[in-house]
Amino acid sequence: MTQENLATKMDVNAIIEKWKNVSGSLVMMLHSVQDQYGYVPRELAMEIAQKANIPLARIYEVLTFYHFFKLTPPAKYQVAVCTGTACYLKGAPDLLKEIENVIGIKEGEHSLDGKYSVNSVRCIGCCGLAPVVSVNGKIYGQVKPADIKSILRESTKGEEHHG
Amino acid sequence: MAKLITQISETFKKQYANVAQRIIICGGTGCIASDSHGVYEAFKEEYRKRGLEHCVEITSACREKSTYISKSGCQGFCAQGPLVSVGDIFYTKVKVADVAEIIDKTVLKGEVIDRLLYVNPVDGVHCKTLDDIPFYKKQHRILLADCGKINPEDINEYIGRGGYHGLAKALEIGPEAVIEEMKISGLRGRGGGGFPVWLKWNLTRKPKSKEKYMICNGDEGDPGAYMDRSLLEGNPHSVVEGMIIAGFTIGASKGLFYIRAEYPLAIERIQKAINDCYKKGLLGKNILGSGFNYDLEIRYGAGAFVCGEETALIASVEGKRGTPRPKPPFPATKGLWDKPSSINNVETLANVPYIMTQGGKWYASMGSGKSTGTKVFAMTGKVKNTGLIEVPMGITIKEVAYDIGGGPLKGDHVKAVQTGGPSGGVIVPQYFDMPITYESLQEIGSIMGSGGLIVMDETDCMVDIAKFYLEFCVDESCGKCAPCRIGGYQMLSILEKITNGTSEPADLEKLHDIASAMQKASLCALGQTAPNPVLSTLKFFKDEYEAHVNGKCCPTGKCSKLINYSINDKCIGCGACKRACPVNAISGEPRTKHLIDQKKCIKCGQCFAACKFNAVVKG
């Protein structure tokens, strides 16, 4: 077993130990896993099933119900456009279109090299700054389509540039 | 019981007396996005470099005449962030590079830096203090008063400003007296339903059970609203205190915060507040010597709008899919783990400490009719000042959108104001003078909702807005009951037909039919209220729908499939549009008028954006 795998195993054990005896803690367990790995890998879901004695079907029932949980590894640069009402009215659809153009993938897709993902997300509560774009959690406010290229350039420093 | 609280309060006041000046840097999510953290660090660094006396928390180590550099919660003026105040002087859009100048001029000499003041967009006047800004002046801030003033991570300051005195009082007078006080206050649920709080607590208090639960609903899912986030971030102890008082009143042994995972800062601040309460003996066993035992924990939401519904929220806290179940039995008799539970929203709970200390009568003196107190709204959209506002119930839309909001961003009138998010409806100008209460909004087909307030102008297409909200509800429908799952989908496909020009006149009738079936037969409020945005826009903007259906045109030009682009005589033949067109639909020799081939045109609007001579027109 490689070093990396070992670390993975221990972390999951700690998470399961922490929540195992708390009733109704499945959602919290999955949050902890996603917090560490960026998504919920199938192997870990299976491990939780085994060790916490929860049917795998129940785990996936929960995982697929909530928007927050991801089943695939996150891209290196996760670009998200807020499509809450305020952002929608102030031009979020145009931003999304521009980002799709610049990166060359559609909303909900990963680029083939795994570097970028583009998503529209629900309100992130920064309505005062609408419209809002976030890259790996960093929030950019009052964005215009013309700003997209420089935002991507800034947040992906050292990578080859688009556009 | 109040002794410990008084002690902490006195100690804090004594230590605070050493503070000669206070610099507050807004640390809400919005300002952090505009780098307020960098500004905060820059202030600390600059003070350290110059060797000026300062402190970053209030402790016994604070020396005399020091400057207190503190962060605050969200002040609600996010568009102008990062916000910095030095004493009374209020600066907006402060950058790291401005810090040294602020210290040189404002802190040391008391001079005002004009450039950093907020300029009122209506009359161009520079506003020196918060109270000079119309956006703040016309509000009535109770819950938000301390957001932006206190350090949300300092329990001593909260207590020093009168916090947890309400809890001490509640423990002293007992649950029945608390319920009586709540009854007098007339406080109603701020999450949308408007159910009287005292009644909910009384219903949960009655059943005999060893275990009872108090739950705080912080799953703020309404897109375009962030009142709860600001309260949780800006004054977390007010919500925690509300939770303890509520738990004590209903006889709960445990309380749970259910907060969206998308609000990491809110979770962090509430966790810190809970930890500090344990340290001070305000949580745990025998709280303040009253014999009351109570624990608080946090559970995360995971991005499901339906979990705002009580029974769905309970299922989620139990670690299951968040699907609602039929009521009755209501959570007051059969809630979390089948035990009696009371669920209140963040804003509702934040009101409780103020009612306890200042009395139900005081609270009831604000507002109008059966809607007492104040309401926090997140005003966004096409208005000059956007942000978080707290106003007395019974205020009119006119006062909110024009006096506080400063009027429409462009043009001279507001087309409509939307409240209640995906469950609400539009308010049109003829009702702008109507006092806002739970009842009045319902009468005109909208709801109070949790507090989203979206201002729309002439360029916003009402069919498109209705479609936007319905899309949201279809996406968020849990799928358990057919009326919501199928009805929502069918309504959405009709709206899609309307906006892409393939609808028939009978479709409007169909929308009505499906909507009324959904309202009557859906299992929970999500499905019952999902048709509201459509019905409300249909009622007030029928002509707009008819233009889409019969005339196959969108009056605002928003629905791209219904737009035809053409080139008029202003065209000088520069070729910019021709180069921009992705499908080669534009032809024409240089320096002659160009032409768009309507058959090839995909209506992307690139030519419209590229033309510098206003020669490409929508129609």
Interface residues (C-beta under 8 A of the other chain):
Chain A: S23 G24 S25 L26 V27 M28 L30 H31 E61 V62 F65 Y66 H67 F68 F69 T83 G84 T85 A86 Y88 L89 K90 R122 C123 I124 G125 C126 C127 G128 L129 A130 V132 K138 I139 Y140 G141 Q142
Chain B: T29 G30 I32 A33 S34 G76 F77 C78 A79 G81 E220 G221 D222 P223 G224 A225 Y226 R229 A261 E262 Y263 R299 Y300 G301 A302 G303 A304 F305 S316 V317 E318 G319 K320 R321 G322 W337 A378 T380 G381 K382 T386 G387 L388 Q418 G421 G452 I454 M456 D460 F468 Y469 C478
